[in-house]
Amino acid sequence: MINVIVDAMGGDNAPDAIIDGCIEALQKQDDFMVTLVGISEIIKEKLSKKVYDKDRIEIVNATEIITGEDTPTKAIRNKKDSSMVVGLKLLKEKKGDAFLSAGNTGALMTGSLLVAGRMKGIDRPSMPALVPTEKGMCLIIDAGMNTVCKPLNYLQFGIMGSIYMKLLFKLDTPKVGLVNVGSEDGKGNDTLKQAFGLMSESTVNFVGNIEGNDITSGDVDVAVCDGYVGNVALKLYEGVGSFFLKELKKIFTSNILTKICYLLLKPFFKDFRDRFDPDELAGAPVLGINGLVIKSHGSSKAKTIRTAILKRTIPLIKNGIVDEIKDQFKNMEVKPSEDDID
């Protein structure tokens, strides 16, 4: 049976939201189990008040917690009995099929490298993010893990992103674009120009340079960029979506006529809202690591964790994304970058 290792103490709403989300996921699907890692006394006390299948939840004790204020490298090296480090060690020891955490993002990225380890042939692992488009979904890669990149990194992001979209959305040849200041060939700085050349000569379905509006239109399935650009794009995407929904709410609650219109259109607006709901898009894998590590956002609720498990973690396990990436990169000889870990 599939075993998902979960950091029970990571995130703003831990452990309650984490535990509730795991139970909700278990109730909806019966082909996996969960290993909750954290302070066992607290987890057991919380579980004692819940109704769940006791054969499908295990508890592994961890006495420390990495908080949002902890410095990533120091936290991983000094808090060796934290729920995050213990969970990553369980993954490395193959005592589970994936590790999910809503904890400190920097610490999880650092721990993924220091504990689980970088995959052979990968220069820099990457964390992508899914965003809705006019035609479906687009993967922004990188979405914040690598703020400064070499040309090779862009190529590898494109390869890993293509594998992700093939496996998760069953796309035969995902269209890959390089985010730039213009769509014409020759745009951008020297690094982007070199990346363009590498991607043009690669086996990915590279469609050339793209601009931000090409992401929203759905003209590409994978938008390749450095983590600085990717994170700004992602946060802007989320912010505009939230702003737009709030403005619509103002319009439809302004008078009795608009309220009646809203009631008639409510089912359609629910579908629209769900497309931009961060909880529905939850669960970003760290690609290029020896093991499947999934990051859920720090303010994760039970719904967020449930979605991260059912819509991201389980499908990626079943589709064997780690082995697919390993197979793609096993013959690629690179000298890994010195990661900027604080």
WODA-V863634 format. One record per pair of residues at least 6 apart in sequence whose ideal C-beta (glycine too) atoms are under 8 Angstrom apart, sorted by sequence separation. I is the first residue (numbers start at 0). J is the second residue. If there is no record, write none. Layout:
((I:J) (I:J))
This chain:
((7:13) (8:14) (10:16) (25:31) (78:84) (89:95) (118:124) (130:136) (131:137) (164:170) (165:171) (180:186) (181:187) (186:192) (199:205) (213:219) (251:257) (252:258) (273:279) (6:13) (7:14) (10:17) (25:32) (35:42) (74:81) (90:97) (100:107) (117:124) (129:136) (130:137) (141:148) (145:152) (179:186) (180:187) (185:192) (198:205) (222:229) (250:257) (251:258) (261:268) (284:291) (285:292) (296:303) (9:17) (25:33) (75:83) (90:98) (129:137) (148:156) (165:173) (179:187) (187:195) (199:207) (214:222) (224:232) (284:292) (285:293) (295:303) (299:307) (8:17) (24:33) (65:74) (69:78) (74:83) (75:84) (89:98) (129:138) (130:139) (164:173) (209:218) (213:222) (251:260) (252:261) (284:293) (285:294) (295:304) (7:17) (46:56) (65:75) (128:138) (129:139) (209:219) (222:232) (251:261) (283:293) (284:294) (6:17) (7:18) (87:98) (127:138) (128:139) (141:152) (184:195) (282:293) (283:294) (5:17) (21:33) (46:58) (86:98) (112:124) (127:139) (128:140) (161:173) (179:191) (195:207) (206:218) (282:294) (283:295) (295:307) (65:78) (111:124) (127:140) (160:173) (195:208) (206:219) (209:222) (251:264) (282:295) (21:35) (64:78) (86:100) (126:140) (127:141) (128:142) (161:175) (177:191) (281:295) (293:307) (43:58) (63:78) (125:140) (126:141) (127:142) (128:143) (141:156) (160:175) (281:296) (5:21) (42:58) (63:79) (65:81) (108:124) (125:141) (126:142) (140:156) (179:195) (18:35) (63:80) (64:81) (65:82) (83:100) (98:115) (126:143) (140:157) (177:194) (17:35) (62:80) (63:81) (64:82) (65:83) (82:100) (108:126) (126:144) (157:175) (177:195) (214:232) (281:299) (293:311) (39:58) (61:80) (63:82) (65:84) (83:102) (125:144) (140:159) (277:296) (293:312) (39:59) (61:81) (82:102) (83:103) (124:144) (125:145) (140:160) (157:177) (35:56) (37:58) (39:60) (61:82) (123:144) (177:198) (187:208) (211:232) (215:236) (247:268) (278:299) (291:312) (32:54) (33:55) (34:56) (35:57) (36:58) (38:60) (123:145) (138:160) (186:208) (278:300) (281:303) (293:315) (14:37) (32:55) (33:56) (34:57) (35:58) (36:59) (37:60) (38:61) (61:84) (83:106) (87:110) (91:114) (140:163) (175:198) (184:207) (281:304) (13:37) (18:42) (31:55) (32:56) (33:57) (34:58) (35:59) (37:61) (38:62) (61:85) (83:107) (87:111) (91:115) (153:177) (184:208) (278:302) (282:306) (291:315) (26:51) (32:57) (34:59) (36:61) (61:86) (90:115) (91:116) (123:148) (138:163) (182:207) (183:208) (198:223) (278:303) (281:306) (282:307) (291:316) (25:51) (38:64) (59:85) (84:110) (88:114) (138:164) (182:208) (277:303) (280:306) (281:307) (282:308) (14:41) (18:45) (22:49) (25:52) (37:64) (59:86) (83:110) (87:114) (122:149) (125:152) (181:208) (182:209) (244:271) (279:306) (284:311) (3:31) (5:33) (7:35) (8:36) (14:42) (18:46) (87:115) (175:203) (177:205) (182:210) (244:272) (278:306) (282:310) (283:311) (1:30) (2:31) (3:32) (4:33) (5:34) (7:36) (8:37) (22:51) (74:103) (122:151) (123:152) (127:156) (175:204) (176:205) (179:208) (181:210) (194:223) (281:310) (282:311) (291:320) (0:30) (1:31) (2:32) (3:33) (4:34) (5:35) (6:36) (7:37) (8:38) (15:45) (19:49) (25:55) (59:89) (84:114) (122:152) (125:155) (173:203) (174:204) (175:205) (176:206) (177:207) (178:208) (179:209) (180:210) (281:311) (282:312) (291:321) (0:31) (1:32) (2:33) (3:34) (5:36) (6:37) (14:45) (18:49) (25:56) (75:106) (125:156) (173:204) (175:206) (176:207) (177:208) (178:209) (179:210) (182:213) (244:275) (279:310) (284:315) (290:321) (0:32) (2:34) (4:36) (71:103) (74:106) (123:155) (127:159) (136:168) (172:204) (174:206) (176:208) (177:209) (178:210) (243:275) (289:321) (122:155) (127:160) (135:168) (176:209) (178:211) (288:321) (22:56) (69:103) (71:105) (75:109) (121:155) (125:159) (241:275) (286:320) (7:42) (21:56) (67:102) (70:105) (71:106) (74:109) (75:110) (240:275) (67:103) (108:144) (127:163) (178:214) (284:320) (65:102) (66:103) (69:106) (71:108) (72:109) (76:113) (176:213) (287:324) (65:103) (71:109) (75:113) (153:191) (237:275) (286:324) (71:110) (75:114) (104:143) (150:190) (154:194) (237:277) (65:106) (72:113) (149:190) (153:194) (157:198) (148:190) (152:194) (161:203) (176:218) (150:193) (154:197) (158:201) (161:204) (176:219) (38:82) (150:194) (153:197) (154:198) (157:201) (174:218) (175:219) (178:222) (37:82) (153:198) (158:203) (174:219) (175:220) (176:221) (178:223) (36:82) (148:194) (150:196) (151:197) (157:203) (174:220) (175:221) (176:222) (177:223) (178:224) (150:197) (154:201) (173:220) (174:221) (176:223) (177:224) (157:205) (173:221) (175:223) (36:85) (154:203) (36:86) (170:220) (178:228) (178:229) (168:220) (8:61) (36:89) (178:232) (9:64) (34:89) (8:64) (9:65) (11:67) (164:220) (164:221) (163:221) (161:220) (34:94) (161:221) (34:95) (160:221) (160:223) (157:221) (157:223) (156:223) (153:223) (153:224) (153:225) (8:81) (9:82) (152:225) (8:82) (9:83) (7:82) (139:214) (6:82) (6:83) (137:214) (148:225) (147:225) (148:226) (146:225) (6:86) (137:217) (145:225) (146:226) (147:227) (5:86) (140:221) (145:226) (146:227) (4:86) (132:214) (133:215) (134:216) (135:217) (137:219) (138:220) (140:222) (144:226) (132:215) (133:216) (134:217) (137:220) (138:221) (139:222) (140:223) (141:224) (143:226) (17:101) (130:214) (132:216) (133:217) (134:218) (136:220) (137:221) (138:222) (140:224) (141:225) (142:226) (146:230) (4:89) (132:217) (135:220) (137:222) (139:224) (141:226) (4:90) (143:229) (142:229) (143:230) (13:101) (141:229) (142:230) (12:101) (13:102) (140:229) (4:94) (10:100) (11:101) (139:229) (143:233) (4:95) (9:100) (10:101) (142:233) (2:94) (3:95) (6:98) (9:101) (10:102) (2:95) (3:96) (4:97) (5:98) (6:99) (9:102) (139:232) (2:96) (3:97) (4:98) (5:99) (6:100) (8:102) (9:103) (139:233) (1:96) (3:98) (4:99) (5:100) (6:101) (3:99) (6:102) (9:107) (126:226) (125:226) (128:229) (130:233) (128:233) (130:236) (163:284) (163:286) (160:286) (159:286) (159:287) (155:287) (142:283) (144:285) (131:274) (131:275) (167:311) (140:286) (167:314) (166:314) (167:315) (131:280) (166:315) (130:280) (129:280) (167:318) (128:280) (166:318) (166:319) (129:283) (166:320) (128:283) (127:283) (126:283) (127:284) (163:320) (166:323) (126:284) (162:320) (126:285) (127:286) (125:285) (126:286) (124:285) (125:286) (162:323) (124:286) (125:287) (162:324) (124:287) (123:287) (124:288) (159:324) (162:327) (121:287) (126:294) (118:287) (158:327) (117:287) (118:288) (158:328) (117:288) (118:289) (116:288) (117:289) (115:288) (116:289) (155:328) (111:285) (115:289) (115:290) (112:288) (108:285) (111:288) (115:292) (107:285) (111:292) (151:333) (99:282) (152:336) (107:292) (107:294) (149:336) (104:294) (98:290) (100:292) (147:339) (97:290) (98:291) (100:293) (101:294) (104:297) (146:339) (97:291) (98:292) (99:293) (100:294) (101:295) (103:297) (96:291) (97:292) (98:293) (100:295) (101:296) (102:297) (97:293) (99:295) (101:297) (91:289) (101:299) (91:290) (90:290) (90:291) (90:292) (101:303) (87:290) (101:304) (118:321) (121:324) (87:292) (99:304) (118:324) (119:325) (118:325) (121:328) (99:307) (120:328) (99:308) (119:328) (120:329) (118:328) (119:329) (120:330) (120:331) (122:333) (120:332) (121:333) (122:334) (123:335) (99:312) (120:333) (122:335) (123:336) (121:335) (122:336) (97:312) (123:338) (97:315) (117:335) (97:316) (96:316) (112:338) (112:340) (67:297) (109:340) (105:341) (72:340) (71:340) (72:341) (71:341) (70:341) (33:308) (31:308) (23:301) (27:305) (20:299) (23:302) (20:300) (24:304) (20:301) (23:304) (24:305) (28:309) (17:299) (19:301) (20:302) (23:305) (27:309) (31:313) (16:299) (20:303) (21:304) (30:313) (16:300) (20:304) (21:305) (24:308) (10:295) (16:301) (19:304) (20:305) (24:309) (28:313) (11:297) (12:298) (15:301) (10:297) (11:298) (12:299) (16:303) (17:304) (20:307) (21:308) (10:298) (11:299) (12:300) (16:304) (20:308) (10:299) (5:304) (5:308) (3:308) (3:312) (3:313) (1:313) (3:316) (1:316) (1:317))
